[in-house]
Amino acid sequence: LGPEGIEGQVPYKGTVVAVIFQMAGGLKASMHYCGCASIDDMHERAEFVEISSAGMRESHVHDVQITKEAPNYRAE
């Protein structure tokens, strides 16, 4: 989860094509782990799973240089 309305920057990671290629690979791997053949299958099998506070910290936005803080949000 990340706040809405913040301004931030991330270090250069390559071309948009390369970044999208990596994201598509992650999506394909996720679909394989879930046994889904399509995005529609992913929608049908979606579940909300409660995670621990350690898991929440791990999955929180990272590697972003905040240039302007959101006045109504804290990561703690």
N, CA and C of each residue as an Amber inpcrd file, in Angstrom:
protein
   228
   0.8320000  -1.1820000   0.0000000   0.0000000   0.0000000   0.0000000
   0.8690000   1.2340000   0.0000000   0.4180000   2.2280000  -0.6720000
   1.1350000   3.4920000  -0.6890000   0.1490000   4.6300000  -0.6230000
   0.5970000   5.7460000  -0.1520000  -0.3030000   6.8890000  -0.0490000
  -0.6280000   7.4560000  -1.4130000  -1.7970000   8.0240000  -1.5290000
  -2.1590000   8.7310000  -2.7520000  -1.7210000  10.1710000  -2.6180000
  -1.3230000  10.7630000  -3.7200000  -1.0290000  12.1780000  -3.7290000
   0.3770000  12.5480000  -3.2990000   1.2760000  11.5640000  -3.1450000
   2.6500000  11.9230000  -2.8150000   3.4270000  12.1570000  -4.1000000
   4.5200000  12.8500000  -3.9730000   5.4330000  13.0170000  -5.0900000
   6.6910000  12.2470000  -4.7510000   7.2060000  11.4850000  -5.7060000
   8.4110000  10.7210000  -5.4480000   9.1450000  10.3810000  -6.7230000
  10.3570000   9.8970000  -6.5470000  11.1900000   9.4850000  -7.6620000
  11.7650000   8.1160000  -7.3500000  12.0400000   7.3460000  -8.3850000
  12.7320000   6.0710000  -8.2340000  13.9840000   6.1130000  -9.0990000
  15.0130000   5.3750000  -8.7020000  16.2160000   5.3330000  -9.5310000
  15.8960000   4.7570000 -10.9100000  16.6440000   5.1860000 -11.9110000
  16.4520000   4.7040000 -13.2830000  16.6420000   3.2020000 -13.3240000
  15.7050000   2.4890000 -13.9230000  15.7480000   1.0360000 -13.9870000
  15.8290000   0.5170000 -15.4140000  15.9710000   1.4010000 -16.3800000
  16.0480000   0.9710000 -17.7710000  14.8670000   1.4970000 -18.5550000
  14.7560000   1.0150000 -19.7700000  13.6790000   1.4730000 -20.6450000
  12.3300000   0.9850000 -20.1390000  11.2940000   1.6480000 -20.5590000
   9.9350000   1.2280000 -20.1990000   9.6910000  -0.1900000 -20.6970000
  10.1950000  -0.5040000 -21.8680000  10.0200000  -1.8490000 -22.4340000
  10.6090000  -2.8960000 -21.4880000  11.8030000  -2.6420000 -20.9650000
  12.4470000  -3.5970000 -20.0620000  11.6700000  -3.7420000 -18.7570000
  11.1810000  -2.6360000 -18.2220000  10.4250000  -2.6770000 -16.9670000
   9.1120000  -3.4290000 -17.1640000   8.4030000  -3.1430000 -18.2470000
   7.1400000  -3.8400000 -18.5250000   7.3880000  -5.3230000 -18.7570000
   8.4930000  -5.6630000 -19.4190000   8.8450000  -7.0710000 -19.6340000
   8.9910000  -7.7850000 -18.2890000   9.6720000  -7.1460000 -17.3250000
   9.8310000  -7.7300000 -15.9940000   8.4870000  -7.8670000 -15.2820000
   7.6400000  -6.8480000 -15.3890000   6.3210000  -6.8990000 -14.7410000
   5.4620000  -8.0050000 -15.3470000   5.5100000  -8.1390000 -16.6620000
   4.7410000  -9.1930000 -17.3340000   5.2430000 -10.5650000 -16.8950000
   6.5540000 -10.7050000 -16.7290000   7.1110000 -11.9700000 -16.2460000
   6.6180000 -12.2970000 -14.8490000   6.5410000 -11.2870000 -13.9860000
   6.0210000 -11.4950000 -12.6340000   4.5600000 -11.9010000 -12.6460000
   3.7830000 -11.2810000 -13.5270000   2.3670000 -11.6310000 -13.6460000
   2.2080000 -13.0640000 -14.1360000   3.0020000 -13.4510000 -15.1370000
   2.9390000 -14.8280000 -15.6510000   3.2980000 -15.8340000 -14.5620000
   4.3360000 -15.5280000 -13.7780000   4.7310000 -16.4280000 -12.6940000
   3.6130000 -16.5420000 -11.6600000   2.9950000 -15.4220000 -11.3130000
   1.8850000 -15.4340000 -10.3540000   0.7280000 -16.2710000 -10.8660000
   0.4210000 -16.1220000 -12.1420000  -0.6690000 -16.9030000 -12.7320000
  -0.3330000 -18.3910000 -12.6770000   0.9200000 -18.7320000 -12.9370000
   1.3390000 -20.1360000 -12.8870000   1.1950000 -20.6860000 -11.4670000
   1.6600000 -19.9310000 -10.4550000   1.5610000 -20.3770000  -9.0620000
   0.1140000 -20.6100000  -8.6560000  -0.8010000 -19.7920000  -9.1850000
  -2.2250000 -19.8960000  -8.8360000  -2.9750000 -20.8840000  -9.7180000
  -2.3240000 -21.3990000 -10.7450000  -2.9840000 -22.3230000 -11.6600000
  -3.9970000 -21.6450000 -12.5550000  -3.7470000 -20.3920000 -12.9040000
  -4.6750000 -19.6150000 -13.7240000  -4.1700000 -19.5260000 -15.1620000
  -5.0750000 -19.7490000 -16.1010000  -4.7160000 -19.6750000 -17.5160000
  -4.9600000 -18.2930000 -18.1040000  -5.6980000 -17.4450000 -17.3980000
  -6.0200000 -16.1220000 -17.9430000  -6.1900000 -15.1170000 -16.8020000
  -6.2210000 -13.8540000 -17.1820000  -6.4640000 -12.7940000 -16.1950000
  -7.8630000 -12.9690000 -15.5930000  -8.8200000 -13.3860000 -16.4140000
 -10.1710000 -13.6420000 -15.8950000 -10.1330000 -14.7040000 -14.7930000
  -9.3210000 -15.7570000 -14.9890000  -9.1640000 -16.7730000 -13.9420000
  -8.6200000 -16.1450000 -12.6590000  -7.6630000 -15.2380000 -12.8050000
  -7.0990000 -14.5640000 -11.6270000  -8.1830000 -13.7810000 -10.8910000
  -9.0450000 -13.0910000 -11.6340000 -10.1360000 -12.3380000 -11.0070000
 -11.0710000 -13.2720000 -10.2460000 -11.3980000 -14.4060000 -10.8560000
 -12.3330000 -15.3430000 -10.2340000 -11.7470000 -15.9840000  -8.9760000
 -10.4430000 -16.2070000  -8.9600000  -9.8060000 -16.8940000  -7.8360000
  -9.2210000 -15.9450000  -6.7950000  -9.3880000 -14.6570000  -6.9890000
  -8.7900000 -13.6790000  -6.0710000  -9.3190000 -13.8700000  -4.6590000
  -8.4300000 -13.7550000  -3.6880000  -8.7850000 -13.8430000  -2.2770000
  -8.0630000 -12.7370000  -1.5290000  -8.6910000 -12.2250000  -0.4980000
  -8.0200000 -11.3070000   0.4040000  -7.4220000 -12.1440000   1.5180000
  -6.1440000 -11.9470000   1.7770000  -5.4440000 -12.7100000   2.7960000
  -4.8210000 -11.7360000   3.7820000  -5.0920000 -11.9450000   5.0540000
  -4.5050000 -11.0900000   6.0850000  -3.0340000 -11.4410000   6.2370000
  -2.1770000 -10.4250000   6.3050000  -0.7530000 -10.6750000   6.4710000
  -0.2770000 -10.0680000   7.7870000   0.8650000 -10.5480000   8.2410000
   1.4240000 -10.0680000   9.5090000   1.9700000  -8.6530000   9.3450000
   2.2870000  -8.0220000  10.4720000   2.8620000  -6.6760000  10.4020000
   4.2330000  -6.7170000   9.7330000   4.9820000  -7.8060000   9.9230000
   6.2770000  -7.9440000   9.2470000   6.0660000  -8.0600000   7.7380000
   5.0550000  -8.8080000   7.3340000   4.7340000  -8.9180000   5.9120000
   4.2900000  -7.5900000   5.3280000   3.5680000  -6.8200000   6.1200000
   3.1180000  -5.5010000   5.6700000   4.3150000  -4.5840000   5.4370000
   5.2740000  -4.6090000   6.3740000   6.4840000  -3.7860000   6.1930000
   7.2480000  -4.2310000   4.9470000   7.3560000  -5.5380000   4.7390000
   8.0880000  -6.0690000   3.5890000   7.4270000  -5.6920000   2.2690000
   6.0990000  -5.6710000   2.2340000   5.3860000  -5.3960000   0.9840000
   5.1230000  -3.9130000   0.7630000   5.5290000  -3.0810000   1.7210000
   5.2930000  -1.6450000   1.6050000   6.1600000  -1.0560000   0.4920000
   5.7640000   0.0870000  -0.0140000   6.5210000   0.7820000  -1.0550000
   7.9670000   0.9560000  -0.5990000   8.9130000   0.6750000  -1.5000000
  10.3270000   0.8250000  -1.1660000  11.0740000   1.3990000  -2.3620000
  12.2870000   1.8320000  -2.1270000  13.1550000   2.4080000  -3.1650000
  12.5540000   3.6360000  -3.8330000  11.7470000   4.3710000  -3.1060000
  11.1630000   5.6050000  -3.6390000  11.7110000   6.7650000  -2.8220000
  12.2440000   7.7540000  -3.5060000  12.6860000   8.9710000  -2.8340000
  11.5030000   9.9240000  -2.8120000  10.9320000  10.1160000  -1.6340000
   9.7790000  11.0010000  -1.5020000  10.2550000  12.4380000  -1.6670000
   9.6520000  13.1580000  -2.5850000  10.0270000  14.5590000  -2.7910000
   9.0610000  15.5020000  -2.0870000   7.8670000  15.0000000  -1.7740000
   6.8940000  15.7950000  -1.0230000   6.0090000  14.8280000  -0.2490000
   6.0530000  14.9150000   1.0660000   5.2820000  14.0110000   1.9210000
   3.7880000  14.2980000   1.8280000   2.9980000  13.2310000   1.9270000
   1.5490000  13.3930000   2.0300000   1.2470000  13.8310000   3.4610000
   0.4510000  14.8470000   3.6620000   0.2060000  15.3530000   5.0180000
  -0.6070000  14.3970000   5.8900000  -1.2670000  13.4300000   5.2900000
  -2.1550000  12.5570000   6.0610000  -1.7050000  11.0990000   6.0440000
  -0.3980000  10.8390000   5.8960000   0.0520000   9.4560000   5.7740000
   1.3880000   9.2630000   6.4710000   1.5130000   8.1320000   7.1990000
   2.7790000   7.7230000   7.7990000   2.9810000   6.2450000   7.5470000
   4.2170000   5.8170000   7.3060000   4.5210000   4.4130000   7.0210000
   4.6050000   3.5590000   8.2790000   4.7720000   4.1460000   9.4650000
   4.9160000   3.3610000  10.6970000   3.6550000   2.6250000  11.0270000
